[in-house]
C-alpha cells in the first residue's frame, strides 16, 4: 500500500495533464480589459484561459455575459479548443495498473533470488518437503575410529562397512552383499551417534545425517516428501551413507486404530518403500540409532531393511579404562594416575558419564589451582557424578551424625563379613547434594556378567545392614534407609518374577520389562492371586536377609562400635583403614 501511494503521488502526476489554477470571474474580466490573455477556450459551464505568455492555465465559471465574445476578440485573445489535452486511456491504464504490477514482479524476483542465495535453498517458504539433511565429508580434524574406545565389536561391524565402500570389488568377486541397514541400539550415552560420526570421518563417501524428529512436520505429507527427497539425493551420490538418529521418532509400530494414517505413519511407510522398494536402493547404506528398539515396527527391522543390529552396550572394565584414557588425552593428567583403579570404581558408567568424570576432575584441579588432574581428583569426580557435590551448609546434629556413622558402618560390616560381597572401597558421612547423608562405596574385583542367587541375597542383606545397625545401637529406626529399602525390594522382586529363583514359581516369567535401555519399566503378567503370593514371598525374603544382617552385626558388636566411633571422628575413611580395624 505504501508503494502504491508513492506511485500515485509521485509518478502518476508526471503523466497527467498540466496544473490548472481556478480563479473568480472578476479576475478573468480584469485580465480581459488589460489585454493579458493568451489562449481562451469557452465551454458550456467553464472558461479555460492562459496568460499572455501562455505559461499558466486558469479556469473560471461561465456567467451570463452577452458581450463576452466581442470583448475577448478586441483584447487580442486567441480562441482554442485544446488548451488542456485529455489523458490517453491506454496511458492511464499503463500508469495506474501495469506499472505497479511490473514493479512488484521485479521486486519479487529480486527478493526471491537474494533470499535463496543467502539460505542455500533451505527456507520453509520455498522448500517445504525438501530434505534438510546435513552432509559431512572426510576431514583431518573429525572423529575417527581411533577416537572411539570400549566398543570393539561395534567398531568392527562399522569398519567392514567403510572397507566395503572403499573396496567394493573384493566383496563383489565372492558374491557378498553389504547390509542395507545397520541399527545401533543401546542405552543413552554409550556412543551410538559418536560411532556414526566416526564412520563419517573414516569414509570417503558422502555422509547424510538427519534426526528422526526432523521428518515430522505440521503439514500432512511433508515428512514423506522429506524422505523421498533424502533418498533421491542419496541415490544421486551413491555410494553413500545415510544416518538417521533417534529413528524411533518415525519408526514406531503401526497400529490398527481408526484414523491411524497420521503424518508419522505416512513417513514410516515412505521410509519402508525407499529402503526396499521396487526400484532397489543400491549403493546407499543406512545407519540408524535408537535406545527403544522394542518400539520399532517389525517391517522396519526385518532382514532386507535393517539386516544387522549392532548392540552398543555399557563398557566393561577394559572398555572403561580405554575410554578414560581417550578422554584423559584432552586434559593434563598426572603421570601416576591408575586408570584401571578409576575404571573399577566407575562400574556401570557409560561413555558419556566417563567423559563427564574426566571433565569434573579437570575442573576440580582448576579450583585447587593445580596444573594437572591427579588420582584424588578422578576419585572425587566419580563421587560427584554418583552422589553429587559435598554440601557445605548441611550441618548435622551430633546425634544425627552418630546415627549416620552407625548406618554406613552397618552396610560395610555386613558386606565385609559375607564371602560373596564386593570389598569396601570408601565410607563417608559427608552429606551430598543428591540428598544422601552418607554412603558406602563397594568396588567389584573383576568383571561380573552373571549374579548367583547367593550374591543377590548377600546384596539384599548388605542393603538392610544400615537399618539393622540403627536398631542394634539405638533401639529405634530413622528415615535414612529409604533408598536401601527400595533397592532391596527391587532385587527381591526381580529374583522371584524375572530370574526364576523361587521354588514355588520355578522358571516362570511373572513380569515383563519394557524400555530396557531407558531404566526398564516392569509390569506384572500374572493373576491377582499370584501377585499376592509374590508380595508375601518378597516380604519373607527381605525379612530373612534383615535378620541375617542383624545376626552378623550382633556377633561383631564391638567392631561395630569401634568402627562407627572412628568414622564419626574422621567423617571419611578408606576401605584399607576399615579392614585394618576390622582385622586388628
Helices and strands as residue ranges (DSSP letters): H 2-6, I 7-11, H 12-15, E 21-22, H 25-33, E 37-42, E 46-51, E 57-61, H 68-74, E 78-79, H 89-93, I 94-98, H 99-119, H 124-127, E 134-136, G 145-147, H 152-166, H 168-174, E 181-185, H 192-202, E 206-211, G 212-215, H 222-236, E 240-245, G 247-249, H 263-275, E 284-290, G 293-295, H 298-301, E 308-311, H 317-328, H 339-345, H 351-367, H 375-387, H 398-416, E 423-428, E 439-443, H 453-474, G 479-481, H 482-497, E 511-514, G 516-518, E 521-524, H 528-555, H 557-570, E 572-574, H 575-583
